[in-house]
Amino acid sequence: MREHANCATPPRKELIPLIEAVDLTKRYGSKTAVDHISFTIEPGTVTGFLGPNGAGKSTTMRLIMGLDKPTEGTVKVNGHFYQDLRAPLCQVGALLDAKGLHGSRSARAHLTQLAVSNGIPTRRVDEVLDLTGLTPVAKKRVKGFSLGMGQRLGIAAALLGDPQVLIFDEPVNGLDPEGVKWVRETCRHLADQGRTVFISSHLMSEMAQTADHLLVIGRGRILTSGPVDEVIASATNDVVRVASPQAADLAAALNTAGIDTKAPEPGVLTTTMAPAARVGEIAAAHGIVLHELATQHASLEEAYLELTGNDVEYTAGSAPAPLPAAAARA
Ligand SMILES: Nc1ncnc2c1ncn2[C@@H]1O[C@H](COP(=O)(O)OP(=O)(O)OP(=O)(O)O)[C@@H](O)[C@H]1O
C-alpha cells in the first residue's frame, strides 16, 4: 500500500467511488448552463459525457470539482462535496484545462510542486511520468510542450494522488491519432482497474470507441443515458431500402399492411417501419419482383444529430449574432 501522507487512509473499501449529481443547476445571470440534471457515474466504467459545444459539459465538471458553486442542487464525489474531501488529489483527479500550466517549470518540477503541496511522496512523480510516457521530456520546460504532451502532463497530474475517480474534459481535443489512441487506452486501463472514469467530448464517434456508458447533454439538460450501444440504437432507425420495377404496387401493398414508405428516387422505396424480411414477404405475397432489398444502418453522426439536433446552441450554419451597431440600426 502506498504511504501518501495525506492519502494514507482513503476510504476505498467503505465507500463506492462514484459521482452523484442531484438536481444540479448552474445559472450565469440569465444563462442557464446546467439545468436541473441528476446522474450517477459508476466505478469500473468509462462514462462518456457527450454533447455539442456549449451544452454544459465543462460547467458540470467544474461544479464536480468545486471550482464553481451550483445555483441549485448538489454534486458529490465519493459521497462528499469536493471541498470537504480531506485529500482531494487522492480521491479525484481532473484534467480540465491543459493550458493552465506554468510555462517556465519543467514537467517534473510542475508535478513535484503539486505532489509536495498535497502531501504526496515525490517518488510518485516518477511513476506518473513513466505512466504517461513523459520520462524522456521530464526536464523540459512545459512552455515548449506540444498540445499532446500538455494533455499527457495534465493526465499525469490527475493520476498523481492515485485517485479512484478521474475526470477528463475533452482530453482528445487537438490530439494526433497516436495521442487519441493513448488517451483511449489509458481510460480503458484506468476503468479496468476499477476506477470511475468520466470523460467529456463533443464527438460521438470518439465516445463510441472510448466509453462504456454515455450521458448525453444538450442545452444544459440530460437528453439520454445508458450503455453506448443502447443509446446509439435508441437514436437510430435502420432504414430498409427496396428497389423494384413495380415500386408503385409495392408501396400500395406495404401501405395496406400499415407500413409507410418514402420514394427517394424512381423505382426505390425506403421504410423505417418494418424489417427487410417483412418487406420481402409482403412483396412475395403480391408476386412483386424485387431487384434489391437491403437494411441500411444509420451512421453514428446521424444518431448524434437525432439526439442533440434541437439542443445545439451553436451550429456551423447558424447566423452570427448581430453586432451591437447593426442591432441598433435594425
Ligand atoms: N463563466 C461563465 N459565464 C457566463 N456563461 C458561461 C460561463 N461558463 C459557461 N457559460 C455558458 O454556459 C453554457 C455552457 O458552457 P460549457 O462550457 O459548460 O459548455 P460545454 O458543453 O463544455 O461546451 P464546449 O465544448 O464548447 O466547452 C454556454 O452557453 C456558455 O457560454
PDBQT file of the ligand as one rigid body, heavy atoms in Angstrom, charges set to zero:
ROOT
HETATM    1  N1  LIG A 401     -18.462  31.842 -16.625  1.00  0.00    +0.000 N 
HETATM    2  C1  LIG A 401     -19.486  31.876 -17.475  1.00  0.00    +0.000 A 
HETATM    3  N2  LIG A 401     -20.228  32.985 -17.614  1.00  0.00    +0.000 NA
HETATM    4  C2  LIG A 401     -21.268  33.038 -18.467  1.00  0.00    +0.000 A 
HETATM    5  N3  LIG A 401     -21.666  31.996 -19.241  1.00  0.00    +0.000 NA
HETATM    6  C3  LIG A 401     -20.955  30.870 -19.154  1.00  0.00    +0.000 A 
HETATM    7  C4  LIG A 401     -19.833  30.754 -18.276  1.00  0.00    +0.000 A 
HETATM    8  N4  LIG A 401     -19.336  29.483 -18.413  1.00  0.00    +0.000 NA
HETATM    9  C5  LIG A 401     -20.107  28.862 -19.339  1.00  0.00    +0.000 A 
HETATM   10  N5  LIG A 401     -21.068  29.692 -19.783  1.00  0.00    +0.000 N 
HETATM   11  C6  LIG A 401     -22.101  29.379 -20.768  1.00  0.00    +0.000 C 
HETATM   12  O1  LIG A 401     -22.757  28.204 -20.336  1.00  0.00    +0.000 OA
HETATM   13  C7  LIG A 401     -23.034  27.352 -21.437  1.00  0.00    +0.000 C 
HETATM   14  C8  LIG A 401     -22.380  26.003 -21.202  1.00  0.00    +0.000 C 
HETATM   15  O2  LIG A 401     -20.974  26.165 -21.337  1.00  0.00    +0.000 OA
HETATM   16  P1  LIG A 401     -19.950  24.955 -21.136  1.00  0.00    +0.000 P 
HETATM   17  O3  LIG A 401     -18.573  25.498 -21.344  1.00  0.00    +0.000 OA
HETATM   18  O4  LIG A 401     -20.242  24.261 -19.876  1.00  0.00    +0.000 OA
HETATM   19  O5  LIG A 401     -20.354  24.008 -22.348  1.00  0.00    +0.000 OA
HETATM   20  P2  LIG A 401     -19.555  22.772 -22.948  1.00  0.00    +0.000 P 
HETATM   21  O6  LIG A 401     -20.548  21.696 -23.193  1.00  0.00    +0.000 OA
HETATM   22  O7  LIG A 401     -18.388  22.441 -22.100  1.00  0.00    +0.000 OA
HETATM   23  O8  LIG A 401     -19.103  23.345 -24.336  1.00  0.00    +0.000 OA
HETATM   24  P3  LIG A 401     -17.648  23.373 -25.017  1.00  0.00    +0.000 P 
HETATM   25  O9  LIG A 401     -17.431  22.012 -25.553  1.00  0.00    +0.000 OA
HETATM   26  O10 LIG A 401     -17.841  24.402 -26.093  1.00  0.00    +0.000 OA
HETATM   27  O11 LIG A 401     -16.694  23.808 -23.954  1.00  0.00    +0.000 OA
HETATM   28  C9  LIG A 401     -22.552  28.079 -22.672  1.00  0.00    +0.000 C 
HETATM   29  O12 LIG A 401     -23.619  28.790 -23.222  1.00  0.00    +0.000 OA
HETATM   30  C10 LIG A 401     -21.510  29.025 -22.129  1.00  0.00    +0.000 C 
HETATM   31  O13 LIG A 401     -21.403  30.167 -22.948  1.00  0.00    +0.000 OA
ENDROOT
TORSDOF 0
